[in-house]
Amino acid sequence: MSIKTGPNNSILDVGGLQIGQAHDEKVMTGVTVLLPDEPALCGVDVRGGGPGTRETDALQNGGLIDRVHGIVLSGGSVYGLAAADGVTSWLGDKRRGYSAAPAPIPVSPIVPSAILFDNANGGNKNWGINPPFRGLGFAACNGAGTRLNLGKFGAGYGATAGLYPGGLGSASEMVDDIVVGALMAVNPVGSPFMPGTDCFWAWPYEQDGEFGGRKPPADYQYTPAKDTKLEFLKQAGQSTIIGVVATDAKLGPRSLKRFAIMAQDGIAMGVQPAHTPLDGDTVFSLSLGNKVCHSPPHLAELGAAAARCVARSIARAVFEAQK
């Protein structure tokens, strides 16, 4: 399959945003922050049975809020939601947020976030009443820029994918002159590999050997997977894939919702099983430009590209984490 990627083959090809990452080696966890240059139209779709989120209700159609000032992806399960506190404070200090009155009345930054469960990965989680995530949110903001590291970085630092190292992955695709990109923190119950092989489920969508160029054997026959967390997981909220898809097309709230819904299909294209009761799969969607989306069929093309970017990002995350 021939796909044209952006020059960086990452979500940064969309433009209009910066990304910051921070991690704690001892705790074995981390945070990734996306900071749009301007308040950005945002949607969200939640598919997993055990999500952990913040501000997602505010993004539903019919509400007051349709633009965000940052998005946070974090490890740490429910404790990781505190990373958004740090990001909110950092933005508020710079008066980046909704303002109802001039200073000294604070602005209100809108910072949706989602978390993944990496608390059983062997790191030192004996943090008492001071989990590290608020500080990691600050650190990620302070280091934000237009460079993106993949694999064991940011929110993917302590992640596992099935029984393999997880991580952070990204990819982009051009649809005519429109850019679509994805950034995923990969920590699913399911496996990214076809059972009995080292070939990624996402292999049909691979571009330029971005995750190793592996293909299934010619005589491959499917067998039930034995390399998923289902062998030992019994409680909800233990895993998850969380991330962001973005485009420089101008999409409204309803279109962004559909864009996020279609992007979620990329999880099923990159991991099996997907969207289980044990996952918290959550995808945010951003519109960061003014290029014209001409029609519902055009939006469908963008959504299909987003799903492919998500699948490729999942495989890239695992591939880079294994290096």
N, C-alpha and C positions, 0 to 999 in steps of 0.2 A: 504494500500500500504506500503510495507516494504522498507524503505530507510535507508541506513547506513550513519550517519552523521560523521563529524570529531569530535575530542575530545572537541572542544569548540562550535561546531555548529555555527560557524561564519566564515566570510571571512578570519579571521586570521589563520584558519586551513591551508590555502593555503601556508602560509609562505612567507618570502621574503619581508614583508612590515610592516610599522608601521602606526598607525592611531592616529590623534590628533583631539580633539573637543574643541570648545569654544562657549559660548553663552553670551548674554546680557539680563539679567532678565527684565530690564526696557523697552528695545526695543522689547523684546519677539522675538528674532531671534538668529540664530547661524550659525556656520561654521564647517564642517567636512573636514579633509585633509587626503589623503592617500599618504604616502611617500614610494615608493619602495626602497629597500636597494641598488639596482643598477638600472640604466636606463632601463626601461621596455618597451617591445613591447606593443603597445596599439592600439585599434580600437574603433569605436564609431558608434552608430546608434541613429538617432533622429526620433521619430514617432509622437510626439504631434504637434498640429497646432500653438502653441505659445511659441516656445523655446527661452531660453536665454542662450547663450553659448559663450565660448572663446576657440580658438585654435582648433576647430573641423575641419575646412577646412585643417589645416596642417596635419591631420591624414588620409586624403583621399588617396586611392591608387594612386601611381605614383608621390607622392610628395617626398621632401627631407627628411621629418621627419617620423620616425617610432617608436621612443622610447621617453618616457616621464620621467620627474623627479618628478612629483607630479600630483595629481588630486584633485580638489576642488569641493565640494558640498556646496552650500550656500543658506540661505534665503535672503530676501531683494529685490527680483526681480532684475531689472537692476543694482541697487546700489550694490547688492551682488557680482557682477563680480569683484569689487575692492578687494575682499578677495584674489583673485589670485595675485594681485599686492604685497600684503604682503608676500604671500608664495614665489613668485618669488624672492623678495628681500632677504628673509631669506635663500633660497637656494643659491642665488648668493653670499651672504656673506660667505658661506661655500664652494664656488667654485664648486657647484654641478650643472652642466649644460654643454651644448655644448661649447667647447672651440676652437676658431680659432687661438689663440695666447696666450702666457703666460701673467701672471699678469704684469702690472696693467690693461690690457685690460679685461673687465668683461666677464664672461661666460654668456651663454644664457640658463637659465632653461626653459624647455617646460612644462607648467602647464595648461593643458586643464581644463575647469570648466563648470559647469552648475548651474543655479539658479532656485529657486522656489519662488512663490509669497506668502508671508506671511505678506504683508504690511497692511492688513485690519483686523488683529487679535486683535486689541485693545491696542497694545504696543505703547509706546511713539516714534513716528517716526519724531518728530520735531528736526531733527539732523542738519538742516541748510546745510552748505557747508562741514560738517565733518561727513559723515556717518561712522558707527563703523566698517565697514567690513574689511578694510585693517588691523586694529588693531586686529580684531578677527582672521584673517589669521595668523598673527604673533603668537598670543596666542596659536592657535591650533598646530602650528609647535613646539613651545616650550614645549608643553605638550604631544607630540607624543610618543607612546609606543605600547606595545602589550596587552593593556587592552581596552575593548570596552564596553561602556554603551549603552543600548538600550532604546527606548522610547523618552522622552523629553530631548534629548541631541543633541548637535551639530546642523547640518543643519535641524534636525527635531524638534528643540526646539519650534518653533512657528507655526508648521504645523497643518493643519486640513485635515482629510480624509472624503470626503463627509461632513456630518454635525457632525462629531466626531473628537476627538483629533487625530492628526496624530503623526508622530514621525520618529525615525530611527530604522530600523530593519535589521537583518542579519541572514544568515543560510548557512549551508554547506551540501554537499553530496559527498559520495565516489562513483566513477565509477571504479570498480576494484581497482587499486592502485593510481588512479588519484583523486585529490581533486578539487572540484568545489565549489566556494563560491560566495555570493552576499551580498552587502551592499546597502540599499535603504533608501532614504529620501522621506517620503510618505506624499503627500499633494494633492491628486487628486480631480478632480470634482466628480468622481464617488464614490460610496459607497463600502467599503470592506465587507459589510454584505449582506447576502441574504435577499431580501425584507420581512419585517415583522418578522424577527428573529434576534437573537444575534449570529447567526452562520456565520462564515467567508466563503466567496466564496472559499477560499483556503483549506477548511477543509479536502478534500480527501488526501492532501499531508502532513498533520500534523504528526509530529514525537514526541512521548513521551510527549504529552500534552503541547507542546511548546507555544500554544496560546489558552489554556483553555479546549481543548477536546470537544468542542461543536459540535453537529451534528444536521442536519435539522430534523424537525418532519417527522415521517414516511409517513404522508399524505400530505406532503408539495406540494403546487402548486404555481408556479411562478405568481407574480403580478407585475405590473410596480413599480419601486422604487420611493419613495417620500422623500428619505433621502440623495439626492445628491445636489450639489451646483447649478445644473441646474435650480432649483426653483428661483434663484435670480441673477445668474451671467449672464451678458450680454456682457462682454468685454473679448477679448482674453488675455492670459497670466496671468490669475488669479489663476492658480493651477499648478499641475505638480507632476510627480514622476521622480526623478533623482537618479542615482546610478551607481554602479560599479559591474561587475562580473569578477571573476578572476579564474585562474586555474594554477596548477603547471605542466601542459602539455606544451610542446614547440609548440606554434602555430605561424604561420607567419601572415603577415598583412591581406591577403585575408581570412584566416581561422578565424582570430579574428573578422573581420567584420561579418562573418556568425554567429559566436558565440554570438555577440552582438544582431544581428537580432533575433535569436532564443530566447535569453534571454528576449527580449521585450514581447514575448508571455506570459511571467509570469505576466505581468501587467494585461492583459486581463483575466488571470486565477485567479487573486486576487482582481480585482476591476471591477465593471460594472457601467456605460459605461467606456471604456478605449480609449486612443488615440484620445480624442475629439479635436475640434478646439480650445477649451479653455485650454487644457493642453499643457505642454512643454516637454513631456516624452523624456528623454535622458538617454541612458545606455552606459557607457564606458566599454571596455573589456581589461583585462590585462593577459599577459602570463608571469608567474613568476617562471618557472622551465624548466627542460629539459626532462621530461618524454615524451615518444613517443606517439603521436597520429597516429595510424597506417593507417587510411584510412578515406574516406568520411563517411562511416557508423559509425566509431568510433567518428568522430567529431559530427555527429548527436546525438549520445548518450550524449556527453558532453554538447551540446546545449540544449537538453531536460532536463538534470539535472540543467542547469543554469536557465531555465524557472521555474522549480519547486522551486529552491532556491529563485528566485525573488518573486514568489507568497507567499512562506512561510515568507520571510522577510517582505512583506507588512503586513501580518496578525500579525506577531510578533511586528512590529512597533506600530500598533494600540493597540494591547493587552497590551504591556508594558506601553504605554502612558496613558492608562486608570487606571493603578494601583494607 
